[in-house]
Each structure stands twice: as structure tokens, then as C-alpha cells.
């Protein structure tokens, strides 16, 4: 007598979800036992890291909406590090005005093989050619940067720096302080 196979429904998982899972598992320096708020956009707290990843070396970029008591909603990368915009850049047309010395403190978020979003409208994500030949990720036209002074996931030490640098919101605007206003700090030279 032959055994009869039971038909089981197939579980279909969207390719983007599989790619996100595979990419997230392959990120270097991530403590996978920490909270997963930055990866899933739930706002339960960003993943902790030992140090920032090497800039421009990531196999993918992940732009995630993350919540903070300090500024409300802001965008972070795959490691939970805050992403910033610079008031001296332009959004229409997209143009980065951070170069030379500025780039030491504010490395650009470069286009990678895959740019994924969680809690960020993917139609707002783009790129701009840099003067140095690289391609930088933009959000609502604004070029994105990390701040070298942020030492762990969730740090926002670049917020309001020089009166020109602000964490970016999921819709590309300046993140606000907890009292609802953008920090009003005097500009110090080039703002970095």
C-alpha cells in the first residue's frame, strides 16, 4: 500500500523580505541579541554595535524610521546609526556641498548594491553624483551623511551641530528637538 501525501500549502515570502533578512544577518559588528527596533521600524530601540561600519563598505543600505525621545522620528542606517542632512546642501537640484575636511566628520552615505527602506517612503530615496565621483544616497533630494562623533547606535551627537546639521526625518525634513523646535545653535565656521 502506498502512503498518501498530505498536501500542505506553500508559504510564500516576498523576495524583499528574504533579501532584508539575509542582508541584516550579514551586517558586520551587529549584536544580534540586542533589540531589533531599527531593523523593523518598531521604535523599540536601535540595534547596538561595537563601532560604526566602514563607510562605503556595506553591501546594502537600509534606511529605517527610528524613534527617539530627543528628536522624535529620524532615519537610521542598518546599524542603527543616525543619518543627517546638511543645510548648505540643496535638495532641488540635489547637490552635496560637504567635501575635503567636512567629509572627515561627515562621511556620505554612498549608494550600494541594494538600498532598502523600513518606515521610509522608497519613492523619496534617490542619489546624486558627488564631485569625487561617488554616488550619494538622497532622501527627498537631500544628500545623507553619518556623523563620525556618533559612537553607538541611537547616538544623535551631530544634531544641530554648527547650526547646519540635523538628523533627517523619514520624509526628508530636519528632525526637531523634544520641544518641537529645530535646535538654534550659532554657526561655527563651516558647520562641522
N, C-alpha and C positions, 0 to 999 in steps of 0.2 A: 504494500500500500504506500502510495506517495504522500508525503506530507503537503499540506496545502499552505501556501504562503499567505500571510495576512498582509493586506495592502495597508501601508502606512502613508499618511500624507507627507509630502516633502516640505521641509521648512525652507522657504525662500528668503534669503537675506540680501538686501540691496548691496550691490558692489561697493558703493561708497562707504557703507558701514564696515564691511570687511577690510577695505583699504584703511579706514580710520583705525580700526583695531590693530591691524598689522603694523601700521606706521607708529602708533602710540607705543606699542610694545617694543619697537626697535629704537626708541629715543635713548640717547646715552645720558647717563647720570641721573635718571629718574628713579626715585624711590617708589616702587610700585605698591608699597604697603601704605603709603600716605593717602590723604583724601584725594578724591578724583574730581573735585569741583571744577577745576579749569578745563579738564578734558571733556566733561559732559555738560558744561554750561549751567550746572545746577546751583552755582553760587555757594556751595558748601565749603569753599576754601580751595586754594590752588595746590597742586602737587608740589612737594618740596624737592629741592635739588641741592646738591652739594655746591655747584657753581654754575654760572651761565654757560650755555653751549658755545662752541666756537662759532663766531658769526660767519654766516655764508656757507657753513659746512653741513647744515641739516638736509636730509633727503626730502623733507617736506616742510611746508609752513602750515601751522594751524593757527587760525585767528579765532579766539574764543571769547565770548562775553563772560566777564568775571565781575563779581560784586565785591565792593569793599566799603567798610564803614567810613573811610576817609573821603572817597570821591564818588561813591555810588557805583554805577556800571562803567567798566572800562574794558578795553580789549587786551588780551594777553596772548602770548605765543604758546607753543606746545609744552613748554616747560613751566608755564605759569608766570613768566616774566612780563611786566607791563610793557606795552608799546606806546610810543609817544609821537606827537606831531609838533612841528616847529613853525612858529608864527611868521618867520622870514621866508618860508617856502610859499608856493602858491598851489592852489587846487585847480584853477581853471585859467590857463592850462596847468597841468601837473608839472612842477619843477622843484627840484631839491637845491637848496642854497647852502647846505652843510657840506663842507669839504675840508681838506687839509687837517688843521688842528681840531676842528669841530668833530671830525669823524673818530678821533681817539676816544672822546667821551660819549659820542652818539653814533654807534655803528648802525648803518642802514639795514633794514630787513630786506634781504635780497630774494628775488624770485627763485624758486626751486622747482624740482620736478613736479611737485603737487602742492597746490595751495587749497586747504580745506577750511571750512568755517563751521562754527557752532555758536548759534545765537547772534551771528553777524550775517547780514544780507549779502549773499555772494555776488549780487549784481552791483554792489558798491565797491567790490575789490577789483583792482587793476594793477597796472605797473607803469613805470616811467623810466626812460633811459637816463642813466647818470652820465655826467661829464667824464667819469673814469672808465666808461664802457660797460658797467654793470647795469642790471635791471632791478629796480627797487619796487617793492610792493606798495601800492597806494590803497587808501580807504576813503571813498568819496572824493577822490582826487588828491588827497593829502599823502605825501610820502611818509612811510612809517620807519621808526627808529627804536632801538633799545637804548637803555642808559647804562653805561659801564659802572655807575655807582650803585645800581641795584644788585645786591649780593645774594638774595634768595627770592624764591617765587613769592609774589604778592607785594614785594617792596615797591614803593612809589616815591622814592627819594628824588626822582627827577621832576616831580610835579611842581610846576610854577618856576622851575629853575631859570634864572636870568630874566624872568618875566616873559619868556618866549617859548618855553617847552611845557607841554601839557599831555597827560595821559589822554588817549583818544577813546571816545565812546563808540559803541557799536554802530552808530550812524555817522561817524567821522568827525564829530564835534569835539570841543575841548571838554574834558571831564571837569566837574565842578567840585569844590570843597564841600564838606558836610553841611555848611551853612547855605549852600546853594549858589555861591559865587565863585568865579574863577579867581585864583589867588592873584592879588595885585602886588607883585613884588617888583621893585625897581630893576630895570635892565642893567646888567653889568657887562658892558662892552658887547661882545658878540653873542652873549646869552649862553655860554657853555662854560 
